[in-house]
Every structure is written in C-alpha cells, then in structure tokens.
Amino acid sequence: MVFTGGQYAYESARILESSVNSPAGVPVWPLKSIIFVAGVTLLIAGAAEVMRCLVCIRTGEWLSRGSDVEELEQVLIQQHAEKEKS
C-alpha cells in the first residue's frame, strides 16, 4: 500500500490529474495521495504493535494501553451506568 500508493499518488500529482467528468475540473491528485498517507499510517501502527509484542515476549506481560484508549463497549456501559445513577 505504501509503495504502490506512493507511485500512484506521485504520478497523479506529477500531471496534476483532475476529474474529466466535472466541468470545474476538480483536482483528483490530493485524494489519491490519501492512499499513500493511509499506508504510512498503517505501517507506523503495525510497527508499534510489533514492538508491543516484542516487549511482551521479553517480559511476559502485555504493556497497558493509554487511558485514552478504551473499548467502546466499556465506555458505553460506564456512560449508561452514570446516567442511571443521576
């Protein structure tokens, strides 16, 4: 996704590709560059998960995630319980 998306976005930006179906000539190349950006973001997230796995293998314990990262189901249960209390 990173390599192919990068080539795809580069070629599109190089020719300043725009939509032929639009009378305004809407530029398409910024949208195609999102493919590359998404690939890089996934690559970084994957590398972070690999590092967490390596730490777990070495220590035998999973690293805790940040307090801002919680399962949606648990957050909804807590919010519902708080609403019922009040």
Secondary structure, DSSP 8 states (H G I E B T S, - for coil): -HHHHHHHHHHHHHTT-B-SSSTT--B-HHHHHHHHHHHHHHHHHHHHHHHHHHHHHHHSS-----TT---HHHHHHHHHHHHHH-
